[in-house]
Amino acid sequence: MAHEFARAGMAIAALDIDEAAARRTADALTEAGATAAAVSIDVGDPTSIRDAAAQVDEILGGCDLLCANVGVQQFGSIDRLTDDDWTWILGVNVHGTIRTVAAFLPLLRARQGWRHIALTASTSYFIPGVRLGAYATSKFAVVGFGETLRLELADEGIGVTIVFPAGMITRHLESSASARPAALGESITLPDDIEAMLASRTTDMTDDLATPEEAARHLLPQLLANEPYVITHGDVRAEYEVRRAEIDRAFNRMERLRGESGG
């Protein structure tokens, strides 16, 4: 996303808990002629988020587009996930997203013209899979937060888009495990967790894997158009249609039963 936005002429602040990774991104953008800075952030730490927002404001003079691309992953069946697993996943994916928006929203409000917030959810919202309970729960929460945020910021002219990527060719599992606080214990993924998740879905999700570059290439025009939802990749329509049909049936049953009972 940083490279896509930089090619469009934006100045970029690359924020990451891995400061060296953020620095590599910023250096690559600078070498390509963009204005870019690297800032360390830990979205599990409210003070770190506030400090990062202050640094971005000082370095770049504000913020027009905030991408809360926040997420760690933890596989595991519901009965195996520990309280520490839930604390970590919800603390980063949900609270981290909320705190990031809260810290950067004053910067957007201080600007004029086009301003936007992009929140990263997941196609797991459309097609739940086994062993993904904690992650899917967190992304459902991000969607609810984002939809409400869009309504509340509309009158201020600040747009909100929820981005739904599918499987990515990244170091997500590795980086998630390394980012987990030692006090919460080790992040454990059993050998069959991923296989069980894939088997629980009716389509072969491995066919939909994308690089970050592929996933981000059509994002900016949709943000500029203030689209409420962006699905970057992934052939999940069939599963979504099955789910939508079941919800429609539930509405139909409710209406029929209310009619039979007289209200």
N, C-alpha and C positions, 0 to 999 in steps of 0.2 A: 504493500500500500504506500509506503514511504516513497518508493521509486516512481510509482504511478502519479502520485500527487506532485512530486518534484518536477516530473516532465511537463506537468500542466502549469508550472511556474510558481508553485507554492514553496514557501520556506518551511522547513521540516524540523520538528523536535522529535527525535527517536528516543522513546522511554522504554527501559527494560530493567528487570532485576539483575540481569547479566549486563553490567555496564560495558564490558568489553564488546559484547555483541552490538549494543547500541552504538558504541564508538565506531565499530566497523561499518555499520550502516551509514552513520553520519559522514565518515571519511569518504566512503564510496560516492555519496551524493555530492559532497564538496568537490571531489575530483572531477565529477561530471558537470560542474558549474553551478550547482544549486547552493542555496543557503541552508545550512543544516547544523544542528547541534545535538549532542548526546547528553541525556540526563538519566541518572540512576533513580529507579523507583521500585518500591516494594508495595504492591497494592494490598498486601495483608497488613500494612502498617499505616494507619491514618496520618501520622506525622510525616512519613515519607511522601505520601501523596500530596499533602499540602505544601511541603518543601519543593516538590517537583513542579507544581503549578506556579509557585513563586519564581522559580528559576526560568521557566518558560516565558513568563510575563516579562522578566528582566531581560532575557536574551533576545526574544523575538518581538517583544512589545505587545503581546496579546495572543489570542487564539480565535481563529475563525472556524476551524474544523477539528473536533475532538473525536478520535477513534478509541473507544474503550474496548480494545481488542484483548480482553482479559480471559484467561482460562487455564486451569490445570485439570488433569485427567486422573481418575482413579477407577479402575475396573474392580469388579467384585460383586458377587451375589448379594442381595439385600440382607440375608441373614448372616453374611460374613463381614459386611462393612461395620467398622467400629465407630464409636462416638467420635474418636479423633479423626477418622476418615471424613465423616460428615462435617465436623468443625472446620477442617481444612478446605474441603471443596466449596462449601457454602461461604466460608470466610473470604476466600479469594474470588470465586466466580460471581457471587452475588454481592456481598458487602464490598468487595473490591471495585466492582462496576459502579455501585451506588456512590461510594466515596469518591471515585474518580470524577464522576459527573458533578458531585457537590463541590469539589475543589476547583474544577475548571469552569463551571457555569458562570461565575462572576466575570471571568475573562471574556467569555462570549458575550455576555450582557453589556460589557463595556465597549464592544465593537459596533460598527454600523454595517449595513448591507447583508449579504448572504452569510448566514451562520448555521452550523449544522453539527449534529451529534450522531455518530454511528456506533451502535452497540453490536458486538458479535455474539450471536446465539449459536445454533447448530441445527442441521437437518434432523438431529435426534428429537427435536420438537415435533416433527411430523411422523417419524417412524421409530418409536421406542424399541430398544433391543435389550435382551437380558444382559446382566453384568454391567449395565450402564446406569443403574438407578440413581447414584449420587450425581453423576455428571448431567443426566437428563433433567433431574429435578432442578439443578442449578440453572440450566438454560431455560426451562419453563419459567422460572422466576425472572430471568433477564427479559424475556418476552413481555411478561406482565408489567414489569417496571418500565420498559421502553414504550409500550403502548400508552400507558398513563402519562409518561413524560411528554410524549408527542402531543397529547391533548392539552396538557398544562402549559406548554411552551408555544403553542400555535399563535396565540395572540401577540406574542413578543417577536414573531417572525423568525424563531429559531426552529429549524426542522429536526426531526429525529427519524432515523432509519434503523431497522433491525436487519442485520446481515446473517444469512443462514448458509454457512459453508458445509460441505460434506467432508468425506475423508481427505486428509492432506498428506502429502509427502514431506514431512517435517520431522524434527526431533522432539515432538510434543511429549511423548511418554518419557523420554530421557530428561528433558528439561523440567517436566513436572516433578519427577522424582527428586531431582537435585534441588528444587526450590522448596520442598517440603521442610518445615522447621523440624529440627532434631527432636524437640520436645514432644512432637506428635507421633514419633516413631517412624519406622520405615514405610514407604509406599510399596505395597506388595501386589504384583500382578501375577496370577497363576498361569502356567503354560496354556491352559485351555480356555482362559477368559475371552481372549479375542476370537478364538474359533467358535466358542459358544455364542458370542454376540452375533457374529456373521451368520451362523446357522439359523439364528432366530428370525432372520429377515428373509423375505421372499425373493429378493433380488441380490445378485452378487455385488456387494458394495466395493469390492476390490477393483471392479471395472471403472468406478467413478473417482478413483483417487486422482488428485490434481496437485500440481506444484503451487506454491504461493503466488507465483507470477501469473499462472493461468487463472487462479481464483479471483485475483484482483483486477484483471485487465478490463473488465466492463463495469467496475464499481463506481468510479467517479461520476460519469454522466448521470447515473441513477441517483446519486447523492445530490447532485446539482438540481435534479428535477424533483427533489424532495419526495421520492418514492418511499412509502412506509415500510416496504419489505423488499429485500434483495436476496434471491437464491443464487449463489455464485456458481454452483455446479452440483451434480448428483441427480440421478434419475430416480426420484422418489415419488413421482406423481401417482403411480398405481397404488402404493401403500397409503398415500394421503387420501386418495379417492375412497378407498375402503373405509378409512377412519371417518371421513366426512359423511359417508352414507350411513354409518352407524349412528352418528350424532343426529342426522336428519331423521332417522327412524325413531330416536328417542324423543325428538320434538313431536313427531307424528303421534306417538303413543300418548304423550302428555296431552295433546290436544284432543285426541279421541276419548281418553279416559275422563278428562274434564267435561267433555260434551255429554258423555254417558251419565255422569253424576250430577249434571246440571250446574257446573261451575267449579 
